[in-house]
Amino acid sequence: MAAPIAAAVQQVVESAVSQAGFELFSLTGGGTRNRPLLEVRIDRPDGAKVTIDDCAVVSRAIEAVLDGSVLVAETYRLEVSSPGMDRPLRHAADWRRFAGRRVTVTSGALVGSRVEGLLVGIDEHADVETGVVRDDQGTEHRVALADVKTARLVVTWNR
């Protein structure tokens, strides 16, 4: 279960990630009081895939600030990774960036509350930010991003 992150730790991690040239996607905590765990997910501002080397750079940047500080226990664990292959889409920029990929979207505003299909992108002509997904039958589903409960990329494996 994720633990709340102290504001000071959040600020230090955000700053270190940014100074290393990356974006903080998420920060969660866990572990125990004596051995806390910080799980950091990073993204690249250029939209490229996050590499292992990227994670190492960010990990070193965060460690340089946290090691020896009083913000976390001396025995903390740090895990730095990408948002993952099935990453959530949280902002309109994500919906634009991943247009052409398969997604699953859940929303009470959708018939059946869920649709899976090809992410068309954002309807630039709508009054509110509206995502567009084309299901496998070719029907386009529009949903205001404010009404989206979850939206994730779908991992497909080629055989």
CORRAPE-V643921 format. One record per backbone hydrogen bond with DSSP energy under -0.5 kcal/mol. CO is the residue of the C=O (numbers start at 1). NH is the residue of the N-H. E is the energy in kcal/mol with one decimal. If there is no record, write none. Layout:
# CORRAPE-V643921
co=CO nh=NH e=E
co=CO nh=NH e=E
This chain:
# CORRAPE-V643921
co=3 nh=29 e=-0.9
co=6 nh=10 e=-2.6
co=7 nh=11 e=-2.5
co=8 nh=12 e=-2.2
co=9 nh=13 e=-2.8
co=10 nh=14 e=-2.7
co=11 nh=15 e=-2.3
co=12 nh=16 e=-2.5
co=13 nh=17 e=-2.7
co=14 nh=18 e=-2.4
co=15 nh=19 e=-2.8
co=16 nh=20 e=-1.4
co=17 nh=22 e=-2.2
co=18 nh=21 e=-1.7
co=21 nh=45 e=-0.5
co=23 nh=25 e=-0.7
co=23 nh=43 e=-2.3
co=26 nh=41 e=-2.8
co=28 nh=39 e=-3.1
co=29 nh=3 e=-2.3
co=30 nh=37 e=-2.1
co=35 nh=32 e=-1.5
co=36 nh=77 e=-3.0
co=37 nh=30 e=-1.8
co=37 nh=39 e=-0.6
co=38 nh=40 e=-0.7
co=38 nh=79 e=-2.8
co=39 nh=28 e=-2.3
co=40 nh=81 e=-2.4
co=41 nh=25 e=-2.9
co=41 nh=26 e=-1.7
co=42 nh=83 e=-0.6
co=43 nh=23 e=-2.8
co=44 nh=47 e=-1.5
co=51 nh=55 e=-2.0
co=52 nh=56 e=-2.2
co=53 nh=57 e=-2.3
co=54 nh=58 e=-2.3
co=55 nh=59 e=-2.7
co=56 nh=60 e=-2.4
co=57 nh=61 e=-1.9
co=58 nh=62 e=-2.5
co=59 nh=63 e=-2.8
co=60 nh=64 e=-2.1
co=61 nh=65 e=-0.8
co=62 nh=65 e=-0.9
co=62 nh=66 e=-2.6
co=63 nh=67 e=-2.8
co=66 nh=69 e=-2.4
co=73 nh=76 e=-1.7
co=77 nh=38 e=-2.7
co=79 nh=40 e=-3.4
co=81 nh=42 e=-2.7
co=84 nh=87 e=-1.2
co=87 nh=153 e=-2.2
co=88 nh=90 e=-0.6
co=91 nh=94 e=-0.8
co=91 nh=95 e=-1.6
co=92 nh=96 e=-2.0
co=93 nh=97 e=-2.8
co=94 nh=98 e=-2.3
co=96 nh=99 e=-1.4
co=98 nh=101 e=-2.0
co=101 nh=119 e=-3.2
co=102 nh=154 e=-2.5
co=103 nh=117 e=-2.1
co=104 nh=152 e=-2.3
co=105 nh=115 e=-2.4
co=106 nh=149 e=-2.6
co=106 nh=150 e=-1.5
co=107 nh=110 e=-1.6
co=110 nh=113 e=-2.0
co=113 nh=107 e=-2.0
co=115 nh=105 e=-2.9
co=116 nh=136 e=-0.5
co=117 nh=103 e=-2.8
co=118 nh=120 e=-0.7
co=118 nh=134 e=-2.9
co=119 nh=100 e=-3.4
co=121 nh=132 e=-2.7
co=122 nh=124 e=-1.1
co=123 nh=126 e=-1.3
co=129 nh=145 e=-2.8
co=130 nh=123 e=-3.0
co=131 nh=143 e=-2.1
co=132 nh=120 e=-2.3
co=132 nh=121 e=-1.5
co=133 nh=135 e=-0.6
co=133 nh=141 e=-3.4
co=134 nh=118 e=-2.7
co=135 nh=138 e=-2.0
co=139 nh=135 e=-2.6
co=141 nh=133 e=-2.4
co=143 nh=131 e=-2.9
co=144 nh=147 e=-2.0
co=145 nh=148 e=-1.2
co=150 nh=106 e=-2.9
co=151 nh=89 e=-3.2
co=152 nh=104 e=-2.3
co=154 nh=156 e=-0.5
co=156 nh=158 e=-0.5
